[in-house]
Amino acid sequence: MDGIENSISPAQRRSFERLINFTDAVVAIAITLQLLPLVDIKAANGESMWKLISDNSSQILAFWFSFLILSVLWIKHNQVFNSMRAFDGTIFWLNSFWMALIVFLPWPTALYGSLNDGQLTEPNGIGLFYWWTLALISGIGGLVAIHAWNKPELLEPSVLLERSENSGLKKYRGASFVTAFLLFGLVAEFSPQLVPYLSIGIIPMDLLLRKSSGRKSRKNHLSNSL
């Protein structure tokens, strides 16, 4: 373990910290860009606030849902990067592609949110485009995690010792999100009226898949302490 620790130079540490800061800045900008379509919404003379919200409900819901999804994807990305202490070329390019898709997402979000109630119930490819963009973002994030776990020299020593904690439902979280987004895209194309109801399941699914074999981990920790 000491050999692995000494293989990371201070320059590599600083470079990794700058990559983290840059990635966080890109995500913050992308989340801010999600709001831009709402800035153009203005009330007509004498129009009530409730009428304004009702007429633009698709845009507003698309913003809040994308904000929620981006937050969840960032948390997962943050967990992966917190387990690392350096990066290689593969991590750099995968992360760059992930950031590019994050910045690209406001466009599919704006397209999806611009659909009126009648268009939301018709197959037009926009829902498929939106959900499969999310699937690609989630999939690239999963590839970053897989590559990092296959490169012990990139991980913190403490993470290597606690690797068994990644068992349980938690290890299926990344693949589950990709599968869900791909499914939502297909449903949006063939039965778009079902998408709002299915998408609600993202939140309980995320909470369920956060569970790991904590009991086993605590047991091992107690055994090592004795």
Secondary structure, DSSP 8 states (H G I E B T S, - for coil): -HHHHHTS-HHHHHHHHHHHHHHHHHHHHHHHHTTHHHHT----TT--HHHHHHHTHHHHHHHHHHHHHHHHHHHHHHHHHHTBS---HHHHHHHHHHHHHHHHTHHHHHHHHT--HHHHTS--SHHHHHHHHHHHHHHHHHHHHHHHHT-GGGB-HHHHHTGGGG-GGGGGHHHHHHHHHHHHHHHHHH-GGGHHHHHTTHHHHHHHHT---HHHHHHHHHHHH-
